[in-house]
Amino acid sequence: MRPRPDKPGPGQESVWDYPRPPAIERCGRRIRIVFSGVTIVDTCESHRVLETSHPPVFYVPLSPQLAEHLTPAGGGSFCEWKGGAKYFDLRVGQQVAERAAWGYPRPSQRFAAIAGCVAFYPGRVDACYVDDQLVTPQPGGFYGGWITDDVVGPFKGVPGSMGW
């Protein structure tokens, strides 16, 4: 059963207005990711994937500097919209975050823009920021959405949301 969407305020988006199948859009906002005290991503080049009931997922380019911190984690998953995903462990010094990132090496045509990009679970790193705002991780352990003050839910991942 679909929950009652929260009413967005000025400058906010409701995740219940996002489409299914998901939309993808270029994003020029500053995206920063910090792990083990090191900023591993600092870019204004990203893509947002927007799907009904989910906070946005930000995909960042896999730069050579970022690639030095990622190793294949094995296994994968399949998204009916984007295709086959591969997962990565994140390492900075001796610190490791298992399966902290994922990407679609050969996404479907509709999501071709995220080939060569990765997304991060905000709950598996020290911090993620959109502009200067600290991100709250999407509830649950499976989804990787980024909750900021400019999106309202309720968000998939909370107990009882499996059927949304």
MIKEVEX-722282 format. One line per field, with one value per atom (N, C-alpha, C): residue number from 1; residue in one letter; x, y, z. Coordinates in steps of 0.02 Angstrom, whole numbers, always signed. Layout:
pos: c(NUM | ...)
code: c(a | ...)
east: c(X | ...)
north: c(Y | ...)
up: c(Z | ...)
//
This chain:
pos: c(1 | 1 | 1 | 2 | 2 | 2 | 3 | 3 | 3 | 4 | 4 | 4 | 5 | 5 | 5 | 6 | 6 | 6 | 7 | 7 | 7 | 8 | 8 | 8 | 9 | 9 | 9 | 10 | 10 | 10 | 11 | 11 | 11 | 12 | 12 | 12 | 13 | 13 | 13 | 14 | 14 | 14 | 15 | 15 | 15 | 16 | 16 | 16 | 17 | 17 | 17 | 18 | 18 | 18 | 19 | 19 | 19 | 20 | 20 | 20 | 21 | 21 | 21 | 22 | 22 | 22 | 23 | 23 | 23 | 24 | 24 | 24 | 25 | 25 | 25 | 26 | 26 | 26 | 27 | 27 | 27 | 28 | 28 | 28 | 29 | 29 | 29 | 30 | 30 | 30 | 31 | 31 | 31 | 32 | 32 | 32 | 33 | 33 | 33 | 34 | 34 | 34 | 35 | 35 | 35 | 36 | 36 | 36 | 37 | 37 | 37 | 38 | 38 | 38 | 39 | 39 | 39 | 40 | 40 | 40 | 41 | 41 | 41 | 42 | 42 | 42 | 43 | 43 | 43 | 44 | 44 | 44 | 45 | 45 | 45 | 46 | 46 | 46 | 47 | 47 | 47 | 48 | 48 | 48 | 49 | 49 | 49 | 50 | 50 | 50 | 51 | 51 | 51 | 52 | 52 | 52 | 53 | 53 | 53 | 54 | 54 | 54 | 55 | 55 | 55 | 56 | 56 | 56 | 57 | 57 | 57 | 58 | 58 | 58 | 59 | 59 | 59 | 60 | 60 | 60 | 61 | 61 | 61 | 62 | 62 | 62 | 63 | 63 | 63 | 64 | 64 | 64 | 65 | 65 | 65 | 66 | 66 | 66 | 67 | 67 | 67 | 68 | 68 | 68 | 69 | 69 | 69 | 70 | 70 | 70 | 71 | 71 | 71 | 72 | 72 | 72 | 73 | 73 | 73 | 74 | 74 | 74 | 75 | 75 | 75 | 76 | 76 | 76 | 77 | 77 | 77 | 78 | 78 | 78 | 79 | 79 | 79 | 80 | 80 | 80 | 81 | 81 | 81 | 82 | 82 | 82 | 83 | 83 | 83 | 84 | 84 | 84 | 85 | 85 | 85 | 86 | 86 | 86 | 87 | 87 | 87 | 88 | 88 | 88 | 89 | 89 | 89 | 90 | 90 | 90 | 91 | 91 | 91 | 92 | 92 | 92 | 93 | 93 | 93 | 94 | 94 | 94 | 95 | 95 | 95 | 96 | 96 | 96 | 97 | 97 | 97 | 98 | 98 | 98 | 99 | 99 | 99 | 100 | 100 | 100 | 101 | 101 | 101 | 102 | 102 | 102 | 103 | 103 | 103 | 104 | 104 | 104 | 105 | 105 | 105 | 106 | 106 | 106 | 107 | 107 | 107 | 108 | 108 | 108 | 109 | 109 | 109 | 110 | 110 | 110 | 111 | 111 | 111 | 112 | 112 | 112 | 113 | 113 | 113 | 114 | 114 | 114 | 115 | 115 | 115 | 116 | 116 | 116 | 117 | 117 | 117 | 118 | 118 | 118 | 119 | 119 | 119 | 120 | 120 | 120 | 121 | 121 | 121 | 122 | 122 | 122 | 123 | 123 | 123 | 124 | 124 | 124 | 125 | 125 | 125 | 126 | 126 | 126 | 127 | 127 | 127 | 128 | 128 | 128 | 129 | 129 | 129 | 130 | 130 | 130 | 131 | 131 | 131 | 132 | 132 | 132 | 133 | 133 | 133 | 134 | 134 | 134 | 135 | 135 | 135 | 136 | 136 | 136 | 137 | 137 | 137 | 138 | 138 | 138 | 139 | 139 | 139 | 140 | 140 | 140 | 141 | 141 | 141 | 142 | 142 | 142 | 143 | 143 | 143 | 144 | 144 | 144 | 145 | 145 | 145 | 146 | 146 | 146 | 147 | 147 | 147 | 148 | 148 | 148 | 149 | 149 | 149 | 150 | 150 | 150 | 151 | 151 | 151 | 152 | 152 | 152 | 153 | 153 | 153 | 154 | 154 | 154 | 155 | 155 | 155 | 156 | 156 | 156 | 157 | 157 | 157 | 158 | 158 | 158 | 159 | 159 | 159 | 160 | 160 | 160 | 161 | 161 | 161 | 162 | 162 | 162 | 163 | 163 | 163 | 164 | 164 | 164)
code: c(m | m | m | r | r | r | p | p | p | r | r | r | p | p | p | d | d | d | k | k | k | p | p | p | g | g | g | p | p | p | g | g | g | q | q | q | e | e | e | s | s | s | v | v | v | w | w | w | d | d | d | y | y | y | p | p | p | r | r | r | p | p | p | p | p | p | a | a | a | i | i | i | e | e | e | r | r | r | c | c | c | g | g | g | r | r | r | r | r | r | i | i | i | r | r | r | i | i | i | v | v | v | f | f | f | s | s | s | g | g | g | v | v | v | t | t | t | i | i | i | v | v | v | d | d | d | t | t | t | c | c | c | e | e | e | s | s | s | h | h | h | r | r | r | v | v | v | l | l | l | e | e | e | t | t | t | s | s | s | h | h | h | p | p | p | p | p | p | v | v | v | f | f | f | y | y | y | v | v | v | p | p | p | l | l | l | s | s | s | p | p | p | q | q | q | l | l | l | a | a | a | e | e | e | h | h | h | l | l | l | t | t | t | p | p | p | a | a | a | g | g | g | g | g | g | g | g | g | s | s | s | f | f | f | c | c | c | e | e | e | w | w | w | k | k | k | g | g | g | g | g | g | a | a | a | k | k | k | y | y | y | f | f | f | d | d | d | l | l | l | r | r | r | v | v | v | g | g | g | q | q | q | q | q | q | v | v | v | a | a | a | e | e | e | r | r | r | a | a | a | a | a | a | w | w | w | g | g | g | y | y | y | p | p | p | r | r | r | p | p | p | s | s | s | q | q | q | r | r | r | f | f | f | a | a | a | a | a | a | i | i | i | a | a | a | g | g | g | c | c | c | v | v | v | a | a | a | f | f | f | y | y | y | p | p | p | g | g | g | r | r | r | v | v | v | d | d | d | a | a | a | c | c | c | y | y | y | v | v | v | d | d | d | d | d | d | q | q | q | l | l | l | v | v | v | t | t | t | p | p | p | q | q | q | p | p | p | g | g | g | g | g | g | f | f | f | y | y | y | g | g | g | g | g | g | w | w | w | i | i | i | t | t | t | d | d | d | d | d | d | v | v | v | v | v | v | g | g | g | p | p | p | f | f | f | k | k | k | g | g | g | v | v | v | p | p | p | g | g | g | s | s | s | m | m | m | g | g | g | w | w | w)
east: c(+42 | +0 | +44 | +30 | +69 | +56 | +109 | +100 | +78 | +60 | +42 | +106 | +118 | +179 | +180 | +240 | +250 | +243 | +216 | +207 | +273 | +298 | +360 | +349 | +399 | +399 | +435 | +444 | +479 | +550 | +566 | +632 | +642 | +589 | +594 | +561 | +583 | +553 | +525 | +470 | +444 | +469 | +495 | +517 | +458 | +398 | +339 | +319 | +353 | +344 | +396 | +445 | +495 | +462 | +485 | +452 | +474 | +436 | +454 | +433 | +479 | +550 | +586 | +644 | +680 | +702 | +713 | +742 | +815 | +853 | +924 | +935 | +973 | +988 | +1059 | +1090 | +1155 | +1145 | +1195 | +1191 | +1256 | +1250 | +1308 | +1324 | +1288 | +1301 | +1366 | +1398 | +1461 | +1447 | +1478 | +1472 | +1540 | +1538 | +1599 | +1586 | +1636 | +1633 | +1698 | +1690 | +1748 | +1749 | +1808 | +1816 | +1885 | +1886 | +1947 | +1983 | +1943 | +1971 | +1997 | +1989 | +2015 | +1956 | +1959 | +1909 | +1926 | +1885 | +1899 | +1862 | +1809 | +1772 | +1759 | +1773 | +1755 | +1745 | +1682 | +1666 | +1601 | +1596 | +1532 | +1504 | +1531 | +1508 | +1478 | +1413 | +1381 | +1315 | +1283 | +1216 | +1173 | +1111 | +1063 | +1015 | +1002 | +950 | +892 | +833 | +774 | +720 | +701 | +652 | +599 | +537 | +481 | +498 | +487 | +494 | +566 | +615 | +686 | +717 | +758 | +798 | +847 | +871 | +917 | +979 | +1004 | +1069 | +1114 | +1173 | +1220 | +1276 | +1287 | +1340 | +1395 | +1456 | +1513 | +1562 | +1598 | +1647 | +1700 | +1719 | +1772 | +1839 | +1865 | +1929 | +1986 | +2045 | +2102 | +2118 | +2111 | +2125 | +2075 | +2012 | +1961 | +1971 | +1987 | +1996 | +2051 | +2100 | +2154 | +2127 | +2069 | +2040 | +1988 | +1971 | +1918 | +1946 | +1920 | +1937 | +1872 | +1868 | +1806 | +1789 | +1725 | +1703 | +1675 | +1667 | +1636 | +1561 | +1528 | +1456 | +1429 | +1364 | +1332 | +1258 | +1223 | +1150 | +1125 | +1060 | +1030 | +972 | +973 | +918 | +880 | +815 | +774 | +780 | +803 | +807 | +878 | +927 | +996 | +1039 | +1021 | +1060 | +1101 | +1157 | +1199 | +1246 | +1245 | +1288 | +1347 | +1403 | +1463 | +1477 | +1502 | +1514 | +1589 | +1605 | +1675 | +1685 | +1741 | +1764 | +1804 | +1800 | +1835 | +1891 | +1952 | +2009 | +2047 | +2059 | +2102 | +2148 | +2212 | +2259 | +2239 | +2232 | +2212 | +2137 | +2100 | +2027 | +1993 | +1947 | +1909 | +1834 | +1797 | +1724 | +1701 | +1676 | +1656 | +1593 | +1596 | +1540 | +1511 | +1555 | +1535 | +1512 | +1530 | +1515 | +1491 | +1457 | +1436 | +1432 | +1432 | +1425 | +1396 | +1379 | +1351 | +1399 | +1443 | +1493 | +1463 | +1406 | +1371 | +1297 | +1279 | +1208 | +1165 | +1100 | +1053 | +1062 | +1038 | +1045 | +1018 | +962 | +931 | +976 | +1020 | +1064 | +1138 | +1149 | +1218 | +1263 | +1234 | +1273 | +1310 | +1288 | +1323 | +1374 | +1386 | +1442 | +1506 | +1551 | +1612 | +1602 | +1546 | +1532 | +1519 | +1523 | +1507 | +1463 | +1425 | +1384 | +1408 | +1396 | +1418 | +1359 | +1361 | +1315 | +1338 | +1298 | +1321 | +1332 | +1299 | +1308 | +1371 | +1408 | +1469 | +1533 | +1526 | +1583 | +1576 | +1627 | +1622 | +1568 | +1566 | +1517 | +1511 | +1450 | +1437 | +1403 | +1419 | +1392 | +1365 | +1309 | +1283 | +1289 | +1331 | +1353 | +1385 | +1363 | +1393 | +1348 | +1295 | +1247 | +1265 | +1270 | +1283 | +1223 | +1236 | +1185 | +1166 | +1102 | +1077 | +1067 | +1092 | +1082 | +1008 | +990 | +923 | +916 | +857 | +848 | +858 | +875 | +884 | +954 | +972 | +1040 | +1049 | +995 | +1001 | +1008 | +970 | +967 | +1021 | +1041 | +1096 | +1077 | +1015 | +993 | +1022 | +1026 | +1054 | +998 | +984 | +932 | +962 | +935 | +954 | +891 | +900 | +842 | +796 | +820 | +778 | +738 | +736 | +692 | +650 | +587 | +543 | +516 | +498 | +476 | +401 | +385 | +429 | +470 | +526 | +575 | +572 | +575 | +578 | +639 | +632 | +686 | +666 | +616 | +592 | +554 | +548 | +510 | +439 | +418 | +351 | +347 | +405 | +403 | +419 | +427 | +446 | +397 | +333 | +283 | +270 | +307 | +294 | +314)
north: c(-59 | +0 | +62 | +107 | +169 | +214 | +240 | +284 | +354 | +394 | +463 | +504 | +534 | +574 | +636 | +652 | +714 | +773 | +828 | +886 | +925 | +935 | +973 | +1047 | +1078 | +1149 | +1185 | +1249 | +1287 | +1258 | +1248 | +1222 | +1148 | +1112 | +1040 | +1000 | +937 | +889 | +832 | +804 | +743 | +684 | +634 | +574 | +537 | +555 | +524 | +556 | +611 | +641 | +615 | +578 | +548 | +492 | +480 | +431 | +358 | +314 | +244 | +223 | +203 | +193 | +258 | +250 | +309 | +357 | +418 | +470 | +478 | +504 | +520 | +592 | +629 | +698 | +717 | +760 | +788 | +832 | +833 | +873 | +913 | +978 | +1020 | +1039 | +1009 | +1025 | +992 | +1021 | +994 | +931 | +876 | +812 | +796 | +784 | +765 | +702 | +658 | +596 | +591 | +578 | +573 | +503 | +472 | +406 | +404 | +381 | +376 | +444 | +497 | +564 | +594 | +558 | +580 | +595 | +651 | +667 | +628 | +578 | +534 | +558 | +598 | +628 | +701 | +744 | +815 | +838 | +839 | +853 | +892 | +928 | +960 | +926 | +868 | +828 | +763 | +757 | +695 | +688 | +631 | +619 | +597 | +619 | +596 | +548 | +492 | +446 | +455 | +467 | +484 | +432 | +397 | +343 | +351 | +338 | +344 | +312 | +350 | +330 | +326 | +341 | +338 | +408 | +423 | +485 | +477 | +532 | +528 | +486 | +453 | +420 | +459 | +478 | +518 | +473 | +476 | +438 | +487 | +472 | +516 | +482 | +520 | +490 | +451 | +395 | +353 | +379 | +429 | +459 | +411 | +420 | +377 | +381 | +440 | +447 | +408 | +409 | +372 | +297 | +277 | +206 | +174 | +213 | +186 | +161 | +186 | +167 | +111 | +90 | +41 | -25 | -80 | -146 | -185 | -226 | -264 | -306 | -306 | -342 | -411 | -426 | -489 | -486 | -531 | -531 | -473 | -465 | -411 | -412 | -370 | -370 | -347 | -351 | -332 | -284 | -228 | -180 | -186 | -192 | -199 | -140 | -82 | -22 | -8 | -18 | +0 | -58 | -119 | -177 | -206 | -238 | -273 | -226 | -230 | -188 | -229 | -196 | -224 | -183 | -217 | -184 | -177 | -128 | -113 | -103 | -129 | -112 | -48 | -8 | +56 | +50 | +69 | +65 | +131 | +156 | +213 | +193 | +187 | +163 | +92 | +82 | +16 | +9 | +63 | +61 | +35 | -11 | -40 | -36 | -13 | -15 | -64 | -121 | -172 | -151 | -164 | -151 | -81 | -32 | +37 | +73 | +46 | +80 | +28 | +53 | +10 | +51 | +15 | +47 | -1 | +26 | -13 | -8 | -57 | -51 | -47 | -81 | -79 | -68 | -7 | +5 | +3 | -1 | +2 | +68 | +71 | +131 | +193 | +186 | +242 | +272 | +230 | +253 | +253 | +259 | +258 | +311 | +365 | +420 | +399 | +345 | +324 | +270 | +251 | +206 | +243 | +210 | +242 | +284 | +276 | +311 | +261 | +284 | +243 | +284 | +248 | +277 | +248 | +285 | +263 | +260 | +209 | +206 | +257 | +308 | +358 | +331 | +275 | +247 | +205 | +195 | +154 | +195 | +260 | +306 | +354 | +394 | +442 | +494 | +521 | +574 | +584 | +602 | +624 | +692 | +735 | +803 | +819 | +854 | +886 | +961 | +994 | +1061 | +1056 | +1093 | +1087 | +1051 | +1020 | +986 | +913 | +893 | +824 | +781 | +725 | +680 | +630 | +614 | +560 | +499 | +440 | +380 | +361 | +333 | +305 | +247 | +240 | +185 | +117 | +68 | -1 | -11 | -72 | -87 | -96 | -99 | -115 | -54 | -2 | +56 | +107 | +147 | +194 | +266 | +284 | +353 | +402 | +465 | +519 | +566 | +570 | +614 | +681 | +734 | +802 | +841 | +903 | +943 | +960 | +951 | +970 | +912 | +854 | +800 | +778 | +760 | +735 | +667 | +627 | +559 | +550 | +494 | +445 | +407 | +379 | +348 | +272 | +239 | +166 | +144 | +88 | +62 | +59 | +98 | +95 | +29 | +4 | -57 | -51 | -103 | -105 | -76 | -55 | -22 | -69 | -133 | -179 | -178 | -170 | -172 | -106 | -54 | +12 | +12)
up: c(+0 | +0 | +0 | -45 | -51 | +10 | +41 | +98 | +76 | +123 | +109 | +103 | +44 | +35 | +80 | +105 | +142 | +93 | +117 | +74 | +68 | +7 | +0 | +15 | +44 | +56 | -1 | +5 | -47 | -59 | -122 | -140 | -127 | -109 | -96 | -152 | -158 | -204 | -163 | -185 | -155 | -196 | -162 | -198 | -228 | -208 | -237 | -303 | -321 | -387 | -437 | -412 | -457 | -497 | -558 | -601 | -590 | -617 | -623 | -693 | -737 | -724 | -706 | -673 | -648 | -703 | -682 | -726 | -708 | -755 | -743 | -766 | -727 | -747 | -725 | -766 | -746 | -686 | -643 | -583 | -576 | -568 | -561 | -489 | -442 | -371 | -349 | -299 | -274 | -233 | -252 | -218 | -186 | -120 | -84 | -44 | -44 | -5 | +34 | +99 | +144 | +175 | +174 | +206 | +239 | +300 | +339 | +342 | +346 | +352 | +288 | +232 | +167 | +120 | +87 | +36 | -26 | -42 | -100 | -162 | -153 | -209 | -193 | -241 | -237 | -308 | -329 | -399 | -405 | -459 | -478 | -541 | -557 | -614 | -588 | -591 | -570 | -606 | -595 | -619 | -560 | -560 | -510 | -543 | -509 | -530 | -482 | -509 | -471 | -483 | -430 | -435 | -381 | -399 | -353 | -285 | -233 | -162 | -138 | -181 | -162 | -163 | -112 | -119 | -177 | -205 | -262 | -247 | -298 | -296 | -342 | -317 | -356 | -383 | -448 | -482 | -501 | -480 | -493 | -540 | -580 | -626 | -588 | -616 | -587 | -611 | -576 | -594 | -577 | -606 | -588 | -513 | -483 | -412 | -370 | -388 | -352 | -363 | -424 | -440 | -397 | -376 | -333 | -267 | -246 | -181 | -186 | -247 | -257 | -283 | -255 | -280 | -290 | -343 | -354 | -292 | -275 | -215 | -231 | -295 | -313 | -307 | -341 | -340 | -379 | -378 | -414 | -402 | -437 | -433 | -501 | -510 | -573 | -561 | -595 | -593 | -659 | -653 | -714 | -760 | -736 | -776 | -800 | -756 | -771 | -795 | -776 | -796 | -739 | -756 | -707 | -670 | -604 | -561 | -535 | -528 | -496 | -433 | -381 | -317 | -304 | -262 | -247 | -172 | -147 | -80 | -85 | -33 | -30 | +21 | +1 | +46 | +47 | +107 | +118 | +175 | +161 | +211 | +231 | +295 | +321 | +330 | +320 | +328 | +265 | +274 | +218 | +233 | +184 | +187 | +133 | +155 | +107 | +68 | +4 | -42 | -30 | -25 | -13 | -76 | -134 | -197 | -248 | -299 | -354 | -417 | -473 | -537 | -588 | -645 | -700 | -759 | -767 | -820 | -890 | -901 | -965 | -952 | -932 | -916 | -979 | -968 | -1024 | -1060 | -1121 | -1162 | -1127 | -1094 | -1059 | -1006 | -976 | -922 | -943 | -1008 | -1034 | -1002 | -979 | -949 | -886 | -852 | -790 | -802 | -865 | -879 | -860 | -824 | -802 | -739 | -706 | -644 | -588 | -526 | -468 | -421 | -381 | -328 | -262 | -208 | -142 | -94 | -51 | +5 | +57 | +72 | +120 | +191 | +208 | +274 | +282 | +228 | +232 | +228 | +225 | +224 | +283 | +295 | +350 | +338 | +278 | +263 | +188 | +168 | +99 | +105 | +57 | +56 | -13 | -14 | -74 | -61 | -100 | -84 | -14 | +35 | +101 | +151 | +125 | +169 | +179 | +242 | +260 | +241 | +208 | +184 | +240 | +243 | +285 | +240 | +260 | +218 | +214 | +156 | +148 | +198 | +229 | +277 | +245 | +287 | +264 | +238 | +226 | +204 | +130 | +91 | +20 | -25 | -10 | -54 | -37 | -86 | -77 | -88 | -74 | -85 | -35 | -56 | -16 | +4 | +69 | +94 | +115 | +86 | +103 | +120 | +143 | +162 | +104 | +42 | -15 | -44 | -10 | -30 | +30 | +16 | +68 | +48 | +97 | +87 | +99 | +131 | +162 | +110 | +135 | +91 | +96 | +39 | +38 | +78 | +113 | +154 | +228 | +247 | +316 | +325 | +386 | +396 | +367 | +332 | +302 | +232 | +204 | +138 | +80 | +93 | +40 | -19 | -6 | -59 | -93 | -77 | -107 | -180)
//
